[in-house]
Amino acid sequence: MDHFLYRDGALYAEDVPISEIAAAVGTPFYCYSTATLERHFRLFDEALEGVDHLVCYAMKAASNQAILKTLAALGAGMDVVSGGEYARAIAAGVPGERIVFSGVGKTREEISAALTGGIRQFNVESEPEMEAINAVALELGKVAPITVRVNPDVDAKTHAKIATGKSENKFGIPISRARDVYAHAASLKGLKVIGIDVHIGSQLTELEPFELAYNKVAELTEQLRADGHEITRLDLGGGLGIPYERSNSAPPLPVEYGAMIKRVLGPQGCEIEIEPGRLIAGNAGIMVTEVIYVKEGEDREFLIVDGAMNDLIRPAMYEAHHDIVPVVEPVPGEEPARYDIVGPVCESGDTFAKGRALATSKAGDLIAFRSAGAYGAVMSSEYNSRPLIPEVLVNGDQFAVIRRRPSYEEMINRDSIPTWL
Ligand SMILES: *Cc1c(COP(=O)(O)O)cnc(C)c1O
């Protein structure tokens, strides 16, 4: 459920008409709903009621400071995967003890910054990284709390580019080697082993792969305890999928996910951490774009819009589907047209949808890409020298620009000219 609904024939974000935001900031732009962000965070928080837990928002999904502050105010922890994300979490006022550091290639600088600023735990992804964290911690006279990310060799049944839990993926340590790696960790004085971490992929639409992985984690918890390790925290990653197509079957709900977690891992008596990103931000954001031209092709009509693959890369990168809706509500019963919806970038990959049914449209009409809140703005670039598009946050009847559109001059002035030119 989200808060982008038609009211009196016009698309609104909460209590603000999308057309009003478009008039104020120009197109294209991202628009997020505070109520939807908050609702989704609470769904996870409530799903784990009754067990000691922390929901750490995986901020790589959408990392604008205003979004982070919105979630931090509800008590969210943050899952970060770079020094930049760590700095963003701190800047948003999230205390170190609520920040989890994930990612396969943490540098010594990043490790040092997190140990100095405070960190809940590092999720270690390899033995060389474990040694590096130990060395940096010893240098700083600190002890780094760690979990080891295990790779359970489970098929997440999702797009290959976002599956992370098979043995062929670069993530984690093979679960078969976990006991050796934990023994190694326990011998390092700069580390304190506190738990186990797993994350098998993103946009999972079934609970079964999660359950397979979590059963392996339950078994490993018992083995490691028998080996003498204190396992008090289980980080179960993110990955619960969202309904990108309203007309299709819906993925499991957070409450069902939470119930499964309690059933499979409750008996271990550990503190539970989860790291949802997409489900919190995905349906809390849309991208709004304007039709520039309607162009007749040989056998099809193209809707050329002012948003492009540099602004929203998911269709080009993952063959992803986004529902696309007009900002003026279609007249009920009116036969829709079919369009190939494309951006202006000089690549055929800059195609958002082919043969998509949409109300008959004309130049100047506004259309919205739904479910664009996660992995949208954060993956955008200035390819084709198209400045980053603005982000707007709505809260009830108010809206604010939370990242403005840079001018051409600002974009160009980030380059510098060497003295010999
Ligand atoms: C990407 C990622 C997440 C979030 O995944 P979603 O599908 O957005 O929920 C969580 N944990 C880790 C380690 C990740 O890399």
Ligand as a Chemical Component Dictionary entry (heavy atoms), coordinates in Angstrom:
data_LIG
# 
_chem_comp.id                   LIG 
_chem_comp.type                 NON-POLYMER 
_chem_comp.pdbx_formal_charge   0 
_chem_comp.three_letter_code    LIG 
# 
loop_
_chem_comp_atom.comp_id 
_chem_comp_atom.atom_id 
_chem_comp_atom.alt_atom_id 
_chem_comp_atom.type_symbol 
_chem_comp_atom.charge 
_chem_comp_atom.model_Cartn_x 
_chem_comp_atom.model_Cartn_y 
_chem_comp_atom.model_Cartn_z 
_chem_comp_atom.pdbx_ordinal 
LIG C1 C1 C 0 21.194 -4.622 -0.711 1  
LIG C2 C2 C 0 21.312 -5.185 0.621  2  
LIG C3 C3 C 0 20.223 -5.174 1.511  3  
LIG C4 C4 C 0 18.872 -4.642 1.120  4  
LIG O1 O1 O 0 18.219 -5.415 0.167  5  
LIG P1 P1 P 0 16.717 -5.037 -0.246 6  
LIG O2 O2 O 0 16.387 -6.001 -1.308 7  
LIG O3 O3 O 0 16.743 -3.640 -0.730 8  
LIG O4 O4 O 0 15.876 -5.211 0.962  9  
LIG C5 C5 C 0 20.413 -5.647 2.783  10 
LIG N1 N1 N 0 21.610 -6.150 3.187  11 
LIG C6 C6 C 0 22.675 -6.185 2.374  12 
LIG C7 C7 C 0 23.954 -6.722 2.873  13 
LIG C8 C8 C 0 22.571 -5.713 1.058  14 
LIG O5 O5 O 0 23.626 -5.757 0.259  15 
# 
loop_
_chem_comp_bond.comp_id 
_chem_comp_bond.atom_id_1 
_chem_comp_bond.atom_id_2 
_chem_comp_bond.value_order 
_chem_comp_bond.pdbx_ordinal 
LIG C1 C2 SING 1  
LIG C2 C3 SING 2  
LIG C2 C8 DOUB 3  
LIG C3 C4 SING 4  
LIG C3 C5 DOUB 5  
LIG C4 O1 SING 6  
LIG O1 P1 SING 7  
LIG P1 O2 DOUB 8  
LIG P1 O3 SING 9  
LIG P1 O4 SING 10 
LIG C5 N1 SING 11 
LIG N1 C6 DOUB 12 
LIG C6 C7 SING 13 
LIG C6 C8 SING 14 
LIG C8 O5 SING 15 
# 
